[in-house]
Amino acid sequence: MSKRYFSKRVLEMRPSMIRELVKKYYGKADIVDLTSGKPHPSTFPVEIIKELINDALDKASAAVLQYGPTLGYSELIKQLKSFIEKRYGINLSNQDIIVTTGSAQALDLIGATLINPGEVLIVEAPTYTNAIDAFTQYNAKFVQIPIDEQGMMVEKVEEELRRLRSDGVNVKFLYTIPTFHNPAGITMSEDRRKYLLELASKYDFLIVEDDAYRELSYSDEVVPPAIKRWDSEGRVIYCGTFSKVLAPGFRVGWMVAEPETIRMFEIVKQRRDLHTSTFCQFIASEYIRRGYLEQHVLKIRQFYRPKLKVMLNALEEYMPEGFTWTKPEGGMFVWVIGPTGLNTTYMLSRAVENGVAYVPGEAFYVDGSVKNAMRLNFSFPDEEEIAEGVKRLAKTCSEEIIQR
Ligand SMILES: Cc1ncc(COP(=O)(O)O)c(C=O)c1O
């Protein structure tokens, strides 16, 4: 079909670098795949899912195979409410929930509901690629704030807010992944979380808190509370997902926000997909109700902890001088920074020749400006593959530096 049939909007879309890389390297026997953000398939609770599916069809087929409300299956909302209150200490008395088709849809709904063309958002640099893409669709403008081991550098947020205010510009919302960040793996300190909330109140903007990795904690340190927990003014839209703690194939996520905000999300979602799969919501709901989620989280923490250790040890052992990396305590990723002048996008073909693939850092910047970093995933490859993959990567980096 001729290109002229496609909308201008679609022709301007860039393909997702991560999804394209996953498509290219997934399942290639000779390549260690450090690209994706996939859970390890052995963590999928297959027997439990079979039991829940059989029960769903035996006892509730009329409901689970039927259309459902846009806000979500009522029993799942009930289960989520008690889970969130109990585990995250978030007070839901004046808040509401909408179930989404993964948090990917939550990001799209947020963009569609809140962003007028040209409005300004604050994001971490680096940040989650699909969030950049989701918000770019609505012609947002971005202000990027660097991160360090304590998360988003909040004093720089304040500097930017002051600068924007003096130019007469308001910020619509700040998007953050404060816990086991994607791609950097780091966690924002409690002080910075509180400070962000103060800034949101002072400069009148919203915070989108994407907490996809909260449950994937591998250290004995207590994970700082969600920003949402201190949100007394209804400024935080909190996003969660079953993708990392049950199975991403279910495509079930959720958002917590003030009832008026949730109502607007509901109206937009009515036009998107009517509702998230009733069947999948039913399984997710029973998974919480029967206490499986809490047990499963403990299991996957045990499972991923040594993988992270293998990756950090291998980096220590093999990487050439001039490279640094984050030391996450949870999540799925380590962020590696190379010497200035290194171009990891360019280096990828050499890495693939050497039998390893990663995601080049530029994918995680709005303007693609940082070229010398890369994201490595440790949840999907096996331990031996992680060690071998890092060894191959280190060889690639050494070759690349010599050649420059
Ligand atoms: C930070 C972050 N947010 C959202 C998502 C989307 O998750 P899903 O749509 O599977 O719920 C991901 C997936 O990798 C993520 O890393």
The ligand as a Gaussian input file, in Angstrom:
#p B3LYP/6-31G(d) Opt

LIG

0 1
 C        9.071000       1.299000      33.930000
 C        8.092000       0.464000      33.203000
 N        6.821000       0.869000      33.128000
 C        5.893000       0.163000      32.467000
 C        6.219000      -1.015000      31.837000
 C        5.152000      -1.720000      31.043000
 O        4.771000      -2.859000      31.654000
 P        3.450000      -3.627000      31.249000
 O        2.786000      -2.901000      30.134000
 O        3.885000      -4.990000      30.850000
 O        2.615000      -3.623000      32.481000
 C        7.522000      -1.491000      31.877000
 C        7.884000      -2.728000      31.190000
 O        8.999000      -3.110000      31.016000
 C        8.479000      -0.722000      32.573000
 O        9.766000      -1.088000      32.624000

